[in-house]
Amino acid sequence: MMGMVQKIDTATGASLVLSALDWWGEAGVDALIDEAPRNWLAPPARAASLSGGRARPATLAAPDLPDTLAAFETWRLGPTAPDGQWPGTRIGAQGVATAPLMVMIDMPEREDQPGTLLSGPAGALFDRMLAAIGRNRRSIYLVPYCVARPLSGRLTGADEAMLAVVARTHVRLAAPKCVLVFGNASSRAILGTEMVGARGILHSVNLDRPQNRANQVDQRGIRAVASFSPRFLLERPAAKAEAWNDLQLVMKGLM
């Protein structure tokens, strides 16, 4: 047994650990628990985030954010954004900002090339998913919930409290007909619930939309669909049939 353990090299071991963490994240286990007792009902301490290692304001109000999409996209990649001080390369929104379909992912993939979201193996599957509904990257607006990947690959509650405001503002300013959200963090921000519980429903998200973009949506509000991330589908191919049902809902939401 000892010899078998010694044969596992560092890279393989790291890959196994990261794969396990990704699995727990998709299952909704996204909080670190330790052996020390804590008061879960106490207000969060204004301390440094585990994601970026620097303290940030405890709240972020929507009125403090840019009120045009162009200004928002510039601010989103700047140092004052909630994830603006996180280490690593930041990757912002891509595609056509006026597209009727917005796709929101939780964060860049580890394999993503600088400047391109979903550029690794998960991206190849994503492209096939788009093709299945008659879309491609030139006809959608692809945005990240957080523009940099946390060191742990996980978000804290304090991170999500601020980033959710940012994500909802991004949807409001873009005002697509339909937004497809991949992953738990994006689903909680836009739909207020975990991705698994939000699946199978064509939601209507009522956000205050800019008047100059109101022609893209009707009185039903912005439609929204939650689904499994391409990364999850690579690791759990059996879920692809369910993902196809979600994509059919997206097509309905674009009508």
Summary of the structure (lengths in Angstrom):
residues: 255
radius of gyration: 18.6
end to end distance: 58.9
largest distance: 67.1
contacts: 752
relative contact order: 0.15
helix: 42%
strand: 10%
